[in-house]
Amino acid sequence: MPSLPRIRRTRSARGAGQATARPAPLVHELSASGLTWINVVAPDVEVAQELADRFGWHPLDVEDIVSKRQRPKVDDYEDEGYLFAVLHFPVFDKQVQRLNAAELDIFIGRDYVVTIPHPQLHPVTRLFDRCQEDEELREQLFARGSGRLLYEILDDLFDYCFPILDKIAHKLDVIEDEMFEGRSYEVVRDISNVKQEIISYRKIIKPERTTLRVLERRVEAFLPEELEQYFDDIVDSAERIWDLLDNYKEVIEALESTNESVIAHEQGDVLRILTVIATIALPLTVIASIFGMNVLFPGEGTRHAFWVIMAVMAAALFGMVGIFRWKRWL
């Protein structure tokens, strides 16, 4: 059962009359069949040190736990009998409306698994709650050892990655439809946002692939049964995600290039129409300028001269339009 939250007192702010209390991170713990699973979200130094003292972790691991940004890695402590891994998974940050990396620190020993997400990862929390509520499921998972429990945790996390990919694919389809519906200027920002999501996702998954291969080899020591195929499935999931991201990267680049071509084509049409209008108006302006000079010309001051001038301008107008139509410029 999860333990009660511990209260840590902090220094009072300047001008405040009393100290404020803030609850420490909750340490949730489950045990069954000789195996313990502990899940704690973003622990502070005090909680991390308590866990390290309890399980005999290296002091450097405590620094890695409280650090907000660690690269994906696997540290194998054979003498101490445990494995420490750092993995990253994509989460959507609603505050900045952007895809960010959530860090998951994992400690696995013979009789325990400790998961430390930064921030909370819903697949891990949901699986922990299911094991807490369903005693039969808890016995089934915990009886197969720490290696199998780790597989179940990672399997749920990678399953959680694919709906994010589906959303990106849906956004690409929407962008393509809107682009050919005459909304090329409006989708420029959408293309930039999706491109940023793909880049962020690739930055998360790229180092993960190598780390998972190392983890696959090192975790064999904690498997009570042959589970090589299970972890091969996790590696395949990571490779499949990477292949989809490569595909989406090519699609968004092609859409961006096509959208730029559509915008350039629309601008070219506008420039073509403006050029035609300016060219047609040019001879009319010349005719008006000639007859507007302060000199004598035949028929000056008569109505017949006005209509002759208008006829010449109309003939020039239709003649220019006819030439443009013949050249297929209009």
C-alpha positions as CSV (number, residue, x, y, z in Angstrom):
1,M,0.0,0.0,0.0
2,P,1.2,3.5,-0.7
3,S,2.7,5.3,2.3
4,L,1.5,8.5,3.7
5,P,3.1,11.7,2.4
6,R,5.9,13.1,4.4
7,I,5.9,16.8,5.2
8,R,9.0,18.9,4.6
9,R,9.2,22.3,6.2
10,T,10.7,25.1,4.1
11,R,12.1,28.4,5.1
12,S,9.5,31.1,5.4
13,A,9.5,33.7,2.7
14,R,10.6,37.3,3.5
15,G,7.8,39.1,5.3
16,A,5.8,35.9,6.0
17,G,4.6,35.2,9.5
18,Q,5.0,31.4,9.5
19,A,6.7,28.6,7.6
20,T,4.9,26.9,4.8
21,A,4.6,23.1,4.5
22,R,4.9,21.2,1.2
23,P,4.2,17.5,0.9
24,A,7.2,15.3,-0.2
25,P,6.9,13.0,-3.2
26,L,4.6,10.0,-2.6
27,V,6.4,6.7,-2.5
28,H,4.0,4.0,-3.7
29,E,5.0,0.4,-3.0
30,L,3.6,-3.0,-3.9
31,S,4.9,-6.4,-2.9
32,A,3.9,-9.9,-4.0
33,S,5.7,-13.3,-4.6
34,G,8.9,-12.0,-3.1
35,L,9.1,-9.0,-5.5
36,T,8.7,-5.3,-4.6
37,W,7.7,-2.6,-7.1
38,I,8.2,1.0,-6.0
39,N,7.0,4.0,-8.0
40,V,7.8,7.5,-7.0
41,V,7.4,10.6,-9.2
42,A,10.2,13.2,-9.2
43,P,11.7,12.5,-5.8
44,D,13.7,15.1,-3.9
45,V,17.2,14.4,-2.5
46,E,15.8,13.1,0.8
47,V,13.6,10.5,-0.7
48,A,16.3,9.5,-3.2
49,Q,18.8,9.0,-0.4
50,E,16.3,6.9,1.6
51,L,15.8,4.6,-1.4
52,A,19.6,4.4,-2.0
53,D,20.2,3.5,1.6
54,R,17.5,0.9,1.5
55,F,18.7,-0.9,-1.7
56,G,22.4,-0.1,-1.6
57,W,22.6,2.1,-4.6
58,H,25.8,4.0,-5.7
59,P,25.9,7.6,-4.5
60,L,26.2,8.8,-8.2
61,D,22.8,7.2,-8.8
62,V,21.3,9.6,-6.3
63,E,22.6,12.5,-8.3
64,D,21.2,11.0,-11.5
65,I,17.8,10.6,-9.8
66,V,17.3,14.2,-8.8
67,S,18.9,15.5,-12.0
68,K,16.2,16.8,-14.4
69,R,18.1,15.9,-17.6
70,Q,20.1,12.7,-18.1
71,R,20.9,11.1,-21.3
72,P,19.6,7.6,-22.0
73,K,22.0,5.0,-20.5
74,V,22.4,1.7,-18.8
75,D,24.7,1.2,-15.8
76,D,25.3,-2.4,-14.7
77,Y,26.4,-2.8,-11.1
78,E,27.3,-6.5,-11.1
79,D,28.9,-6.5,-7.6
80,E,26.0,-4.7,-6.0
81,G,23.5,-6.9,-7.9
82,Y,21.3,-4.2,-9.6
83,L,20.9,-2.5,-12.9
84,F,20.2,1.3,-13.4
85,A,18.7,2.6,-16.7
86,V,17.6,6.0,-17.9
87,L,15.0,6.1,-20.7
88,H,13.1,8.9,-22.3
89,F,9.5,8.9,-23.6
90,P,7.5,11.6,-25.4
91,V,4.8,13.5,-23.5
92,F,2.8,16.5,-24.7
93,D,3.3,19.6,-22.6
94,K,0.0,21.5,-22.5
95,Q,1.6,24.6,-21.1
96,V,3.9,25.2,-24.0
97,Q,1.8,23.2,-26.5
98,R,4.9,21.2,-27.5
99,L,6.2,17.6,-27.4
100,N,8.8,17.2,-24.7
101,A,10.8,14.3,-23.3
102,A,9.8,12.6,-20.0
103,E,12.6,10.8,-18.2
104,L,12.2,7.4,-16.6
105,D,14.8,6.2,-14.1
106,I,14.6,2.4,-13.5
107,F,16.4,0.3,-10.9
108,I,16.1,-3.4,-11.2
109,G,17.4,-6.0,-8.8
110,R,16.7,-9.6,-8.0
111,D,13.7,-8.8,-5.8
112,Y,12.7,-5.3,-6.6
113,V,11.9,-2.8,-9.4
114,V,11.9,0.9,-8.8
115,T,10.5,3.3,-11.4
116,I,11.1,7.1,-11.0
117,P,9.4,9.1,-13.8
118,H,10.1,12.8,-14.3
119,P,7.3,14.0,-14.7
120,Q,4.5,11.5,-14.2
121,L,4.1,8.9,-17.0
122,H,0.5,7.8,-17.2
123,P,1.2,4.2,-18.5
124,V,3.4,3.5,-15.5
125,T,0.8,4.9,-13.1
126,R,-2.0,3.0,-14.7
127,L,-0.2,-0.3,-14.6
128,F,0.7,0.3,-11.0
129,D,-2.9,1.1,-10.1
130,R,-4.1,-2.0,-11.9
131,C,-1.6,-4.2,-9.9
132,Q,-2.7,-2.5,-6.7
133,E,-6.5,-3.1,-7.4
134,D,-6.2,-6.5,-9.0
135,E,-4.5,-9.0,-6.7
136,E,-4.6,-11.8,-9.3
137,L,-2.8,-9.6,-11.9
138,R,-0.3,-8.5,-9.3
139,E,0.5,-12.1,-8.4
140,Q,0.7,-13.1,-12.1
141,L,3.2,-10.3,-13.0
142,F,5.3,-10.4,-9.9
143,A,5.7,-14.2,-9.8
144,R,7.7,-14.1,-13.0
145,G,10.5,-12.0,-11.6
146,S,11.7,-8.5,-11.9
147,G,12.8,-8.9,-15.6
148,R,9.3,-9.7,-16.7
149,L,7.8,-6.9,-14.7
150,L,10.2,-4.5,-16.4
151,Y,9.1,-5.8,-19.7
152,E,5.4,-5.1,-18.9
153,I,6.3,-1.6,-17.9
154,L,8.3,-0.8,-21.0
155,D,5.7,-2.5,-23.2
156,D,3.0,-0.2,-21.9
157,L,5.2,2.8,-22.4
158,F,6.0,2.0,-26.0
159,D,2.3,1.2,-26.7
160,Y,1.7,4.7,-25.4
161,C,4.0,6.2,-28.0
162,F,2.0,5.0,-31.1
163,P,-1.1,7.1,-30.5
164,I,1.1,10.2,-30.6
165,L,2.4,9.0,-34.0
166,D,-1.2,8.5,-35.1
167,K,-2.0,12.1,-34.1
168,I,1.0,13.3,-36.2
169,A,-0.2,11.3,-39.1
170,H,-3.6,12.8,-38.8
171,K,-2.2,16.3,-38.7
172,L,-0.2,15.6,-41.9
173,D,-3.4,14.5,-43.7
174,V,-5.2,17.6,-42.5
175,I,-2.4,19.8,-43.8
176,E,-2.4,18.1,-47.2
177,D,-6.2,18.6,-47.5
178,E,-6.1,22.3,-46.5
179,M,-3.1,23.0,-48.7
180,F,-5.0,22.0,-51.9
181,E,-8.2,23.8,-50.7
182,G,-6.5,27.2,-51.2
183,R,-5.3,27.7,-47.6
184,S,-1.6,27.5,-48.3
185,Y,-0.8,30.6,-46.3
186,E,-2.8,29.4,-43.3
187,V,-1.0,26.0,-43.1
188,V,2.5,27.5,-42.9
189,R,2.3,27.6,-39.1
190,D,0.8,24.1,-38.9
191,I,3.6,22.7,-41.0
192,S,6.1,24.4,-38.7
193,N,4.5,23.0,-35.6
194,V,4.3,19.4,-36.9
195,K,7.8,19.6,-38.1
196,Q,8.9,20.7,-34.6
197,E,7.0,17.7,-33.1
198,I,8.7,15.3,-35.5
199,I,12.1,16.7,-34.7
200,S,11.5,16.5,-30.9
201,Y,10.2,13.0,-31.2
202,R,13.3,11.9,-33.2
203,K,15.6,13.5,-30.6
204,I,13.9,11.3,-28.0
205,I,13.9,8.0,-29.9
206,K,17.3,8.2,-31.6
207,P,19.5,7.6,-28.5
208,E,16.8,5.3,-27.1
209,R,17.5,2.6,-29.8
210,T,21.1,2.0,-28.7
211,T,20.1,2.1,-25.0
212,L,17.4,-0.6,-25.5
213,R,19.8,-2.9,-27.2
214,V,22.2,-2.6,-24.3
215,L,19.4,-3.1,-21.8
216,E,18.3,-6.2,-23.7
217,R,21.7,-7.8,-23.1
218,R,22.1,-6.7,-19.5
219,V,18.7,-7.6,-18.2
220,E,19.1,-11.3,-19.0
221,A,20.7,-11.7,-15.5
222,F,17.3,-10.8,-13.9
223,L,15.2,-13.2,-16.0
224,P,14.0,-16.3,-14.3
225,E,13.0,-17.7,-17.7
226,E,14.0,-17.1,-21.3
227,L,12.5,-13.8,-22.3
228,E,14.8,-12.8,-25.1
229,Q,11.9,-12.6,-27.6
230,Y,10.0,-10.3,-25.3
231,F,12.7,-7.7,-25.2
232,D,13.2,-8.2,-28.9
233,D,9.7,-7.0,-29.3
234,I,10.5,-3.8,-27.4
235,V,13.5,-3.1,-29.6
236,D,11.3,-3.8,-32.7
237,S,8.8,-1.3,-31.4
238,A,11.5,1.4,-31.0
239,E,12.7,0.6,-34.5
240,R,9.2,0.8,-35.9
241,I,8.7,4.2,-34.3
242,W,11.9,5.4,-35.8
243,D,10.9,4.1,-39.3
244,L,7.5,6.0,-39.0
245,L,9.3,9.1,-37.9
246,D,11.6,8.9,-40.9
247,N,8.6,8.5,-43.1
248,Y,6.8,11.5,-41.5
249,K,10.0,13.5,-41.8
250,E,10.0,12.9,-45.5
251,V,6.3,13.6,-45.8
252,I,6.4,16.9,-43.9
253,E,9.4,18.1,-46.0
254,A,7.6,17.2,-49.2
255,L,4.5,19.0,-48.0
256,E,6.5,22.0,-47.0
257,S,8.2,22.1,-50.4
258,T,4.8,21.6,-52.2
259,N,3.2,24.3,-50.1
260,E,6.0,26.7,-51.0
261,S,5.5,25.9,-54.7
262,V,1.8,26.5,-54.4
263,I,2.4,29.8,-52.7
264,A,5.0,30.8,-55.3
265,H,2.5,29.8,-58.1
266,E,-0.2,31.9,-56.5
267,Q,2.1,34.9,-56.2
268,G,3.2,34.3,-59.8
269,D,-0.5,34.5,-60.9
270,V,-0.9,37.7,-59.1
271,L,2.2,39.2,-60.7
272,R,1.1,38.0,-64.1
273,I,-2.3,39.7,-63.8
274,L,-0.7,42.9,-62.6
275,T,1.9,42.8,-65.4
276,V,-0.9,42.3,-68.0
277,I,-2.9,45.2,-66.5
278,A,0.2,47.5,-66.5
279,T,1.1,46.5,-70.1
280,I,-2.4,47.0,-71.4
281,A,-2.6,50.4,-69.7
282,L,0.7,51.5,-71.2
283,P,-0.4,52.3,-74.8
284,L,-3.5,54.0,-73.4
285,T,-1.4,56.2,-71.3
286,V,0.9,57.0,-74.2
287,I,-2.1,58.0,-76.4
288,A,-3.6,60.2,-73.7
289,S,-0.2,61.8,-73.1
290,I,0.3,62.6,-76.8
291,F,-3.1,64.3,-77.2
292,G,-2.8,66.0,-73.9
293,M,0.3,68.0,-75.0
294,N,-0.2,71.7,-75.3
295,V,0.1,71.8,-79.1
296,L,-2.3,72.1,-82.0
297,F,-3.5,69.0,-83.7
298,P,-6.2,68.3,-86.3
299,G,-9.7,68.6,-84.9
300,E,-8.6,70.2,-81.6
301,G,-11.6,71.4,-79.6
302,T,-14.2,69.4,-81.6
303,R,-16.4,66.6,-80.4
304,H,-15.3,64.4,-83.4
305,A,-11.7,64.5,-82.1
306,F,-12.7,63.2,-78.7
307,W,-14.5,60.2,-80.2
308,V,-11.6,59.5,-82.6
309,I,-9.2,59.5,-79.6
310,M,-11.5,57.1,-77.7
311,A,-11.8,54.8,-80.7
312,V,-8.0,54.7,-81.0
313,M,-7.7,53.9,-77.3
314,A,-10.4,51.2,-77.6
315,A,-8.7,49.7,-80.6
316,A,-5.3,49.6,-78.7
317,L,-7.0,48.0,-75.7
318,F,-8.7,45.2,-77.6
319,G,-5.7,44.7,-79.8
320,M,-3.5,44.2,-76.7
321,V,-6.0,41.8,-75.1
322,G,-6.2,39.9,-78.4
323,I,-2.5,39.5,-78.6
324,F,-2.3,38.3,-75.0
325,R,-5.1,35.8,-75.7
326,W,-3.3,34.6,-78.8
327,K,-0.1,34.1,-76.8
328,R,-2.1,32.4,-74.1
329,W,-0.9,34.8,-71.5
330,L,-4.5,35.3,-70.3
